[in-house]
Amino acid sequence: MAEGDNRSTNLLAAETASLEEQLQGWGEVMLMADKVLRWERAWFPPAIMGVVSLVFLNIYYLDPSVLSGVSCFYVLCLADYLVPILAPRIFGSNKWTTEQQQRFHEICSNLVKTRRRTVGWWKRLFTLKEEKPKMYFMTMIISLAAVAWVGQQVHNLLLTYLIVTFLLLLPGLNQHGIISKYIGMAKREMNKLLKQKEKKNE
């Protein structure tokens, strides 16, 4: 068991080191984005919502075709080329501290863990398909039907806006304990309802 844990830890460390090497040019930008996403200042959440709203208002106003929208990914290609060149000049890589390096390592480690969780869930889905095909079929049908119903009720752009906003606010919500607070409240309410139901049954 310990040998398996050591192998997993070593593999995680190797994947993290590899990702750090790949994203080295983006280090300063990632640290700045991390501060914004974790709401280190009180005005960061409204700023995130404002920027996302502005982007989606532009998309709504311009109403680009699918191909035009896809071609806008040239901005990502441009950023991928320019950021590693310009970031050291803007942020000053010579001021890179041990604390910043540690935080950059934590960010890369969290990204690797998130990727592993996603792959793990994907593998579980295929395991369910092999071991319990009927349950897999029913789960997929119900899930896809629910997604189709939501997609039918809510405009595509609004739904995308809500998803993107939620995902960008999620790290800050998690960091400040807001998610755990409301999950705890929901659990308490569920427990109360279950207790009331048990009393009625008695």
Secondary structure as UniProt FT lines:
FT   HELIX           2..22
FT   HELIX           24..26
FT   HELIX           27..37
FT   TURN            38..39
FT   TURN            42..43
FT   HELIX           44..62
FT   HELIX           66..71
FT   TURN            72..73
FT   HELIX           74..87
FT   HELIX           88..92
FT   HELIX           93..95
FT   HELIX           98..131
FT   HELIX           133..153
FT   HELIX           156..175
FT   TURN            176..177
FT   HELIX           178..201
//
